[in-house]
């Protein structure tokens, strides 16, 4: 049993056609920032531990002179993208399309959720009945 209450339809929001372009521009800017940040980061890690320095030297011999910097550039770029997408997800909020699914109620096979929804609907119906009775008593009183 689902509780369907008709609502006035919300006006459709206009799409933002430049949003993918802005996202691509942001990714390119993050790549440039990561390319600038990676070499000092590699130098800092090399200075911190001689063991890491020897491993970086081995990587440079095996894969090329700038391979460590490129790896760290990629890692910093992924970190920046992940952080920015997390921040955007925090500020976006709830998807309005999910509101329809919330109104539909639980799946009929989920008996526990259906029973819970029925109890909730009965409780709300009792509350509405009490409000109506209180309103009627209020209207019937002669003042």
C-alpha positions as CSV (number, residue, x, y, z in Angstrom):
1,X,0.0,0.0,0.0
2,X,1.5,3.3,-1.0
3,X,0.6,6.7,0.1
4,X,0.2,8.9,-2.9
5,X,-0.5,12.6,-2.4
6,X,-0.7,14.6,-5.5
7,X,1.4,17.7,-5.6
8,X,1.7,20.6,-7.8
9,X,4.4,19.8,-10.4
10,X,7.7,21.7,-10.0
11,X,8.8,23.8,-13.0
12,X,11.7,22.2,-14.8
13,X,15.0,23.8,-14.2
14,X,16.9,25.0,-17.2
15,X,19.9,22.8,-18.0
16,X,23.4,24.2,-17.8
17,X,25.0,23.5,-21.1
18,X,28.5,24.8,-20.1
19,X,28.8,22.7,-17.0
20,X,30.8,19.9,-18.7
21,X,33.1,22.5,-20.3
22,X,33.7,24.0,-16.9
23,X,34.4,20.5,-15.4
24,X,36.9,19.8,-18.2
25,X,38.6,23.2,-17.7
26,X,38.8,22.5,-13.9
27,X,40.4,19.1,-14.6
28,X,43.0,20.7,-16.9
29,X,43.7,23.4,-14.3
30,X,44.1,20.7,-11.7
31,X,46.5,18.9,-14.0
32,X,48.6,22.0,-14.3
33,X,48.7,22.5,-10.6
34,X,49.7,18.9,-10.0
35,X,52.5,19.2,-12.6
36,X,53.8,22.2,-10.7
37,X,53.5,20.6,-7.2
38,X,54.8,17.1,-8.0
39,X,58.6,17.9,-8.4
40,X,58.9,19.7,-5.0
41,X,56.9,16.9,-3.4
42,X,59.3,14.2,-4.9
43,X,62.3,16.2,-3.7
44,X,60.7,16.6,-0.2
45,X,60.1,12.8,0.0
46,X,63.6,12.0,-1.2
47,X,65.1,14.3,1.5
48,X,62.9,12.7,4.2
49,X,64.1,9.1,3.8
50,X,67.2,7.7,2.0
51,X,65.3,4.4,1.4
52,X,62.7,6.2,-0.6
53,X,65.4,8.1,-2.5
54,X,67.0,4.8,-3.6
55,X,63.7,3.5,-4.7
56,X,63.0,6.6,-6.7
57,X,66.5,6.3,-8.3
58,X,65.7,2.7,-9.3
59,X,62.4,3.8,-10.8
60,X,64.2,6.5,-12.8
61,X,66.7,4.0,-14.1
62,X,64.0,1.5,-15.1
63,X,61.3,3.8,-16.6
64,X,62.9,7.1,-17.4
65,X,64.3,10.2,-15.8
66,X,60.9,11.9,-15.1
67,X,58.8,8.9,-14.3
68,X,58.6,9.5,-10.6
69,X,57.4,13.1,-11.2
70,X,54.8,11.9,-13.7
71,X,53.5,9.3,-11.2
72,X,53.2,11.9,-8.5
73,X,51.6,14.3,-10.9
74,X,48.9,11.7,-11.6
75,X,48.4,11.0,-8.0
76,X,48.1,14.7,-7.0
77,X,45.8,15.2,-9.9
78,X,43.5,12.3,-8.8
79,X,43.6,13.7,-5.2
80,X,42.6,17.1,-6.4
81,X,39.8,15.8,-8.5
82,X,38.5,13.5,-5.7
83,X,38.6,16.3,-3.2
84,X,36.8,18.7,-5.5
85,X,34.1,16.1,-6.4
86,X,33.6,15.4,-2.7
87,X,33.1,19.1,-2.0
88,X,30.7,19.5,-4.9
89,X,28.7,16.5,-3.7
90,X,28.4,18.0,-0.2
91,X,26.9,21.2,-1.6
92,X,24.6,19.8,-4.2
93,X,22.2,18.2,-1.8
94,X,19.4,15.7,-2.5
95,X,18.4,14.6,-6.0
96,X,14.8,15.9,-6.7
97,X,14.1,12.9,-8.9
98,X,14.4,10.6,-5.8
99,X,11.4,12.3,-4.2
100,X,9.1,10.3,-6.5
101,X,10.6,7.1,-5.2
102,X,10.2,8.2,-1.6
103,X,6.5,8.7,-2.2
104,X,6.1,5.3,-3.8
105,X,6.9,3.5,-0.6
106,X,8.8,0.2,0.0
107,X,8.8,-2.7,-2.4
108,X,6.0,-5.2,-1.8
109,X,8.4,-8.1,-1.2
110,X,10.0,-6.3,1.7
111,X,7.4,-7.3,4.3
112,X,9.1,-5.6,7.2
113,X,9.3,-2.3,5.4
114,X,5.7,-2.6,4.2
115,X,4.5,-3.3,7.7
116,X,6.5,-0.3,9.0
117,X,5.0,1.9,6.3
118,X,1.5,0.7,7.2
119,X,2.0,1.5,10.9
120,X,3.3,4.9,10.0
121,X,0.3,5.6,7.7
122,X,-2.1,4.4,10.5
123,X,-0.4,6.7,13.0
124,X,-0.6,9.7,10.6
125,X,-4.3,8.9,9.9
126,X,-5.1,8.9,13.7
127,X,-3.3,12.2,14.1
128,X,-5.3,13.7,11.2
129,X,-8.5,12.3,12.7
130,X,-7.7,13.9,16.1
131,X,-7.0,17.2,14.4
132,X,-10.3,17.1,12.5
133,X,-12.2,16.3,15.7
134,X,-10.5,19.1,17.5
135,X,-11.3,21.4,14.7
136,X,-15.0,20.3,14.7
137,X,-15.3,20.8,18.4
138,X,-13.8,24.3,18.0
139,X,-16.3,25.2,15.3
140,X,-19.3,23.8,17.2
141,X,-18.6,26.0,20.3
142,X,-20.8,29.0,20.4
143,X,-19.0,32.2,21.5
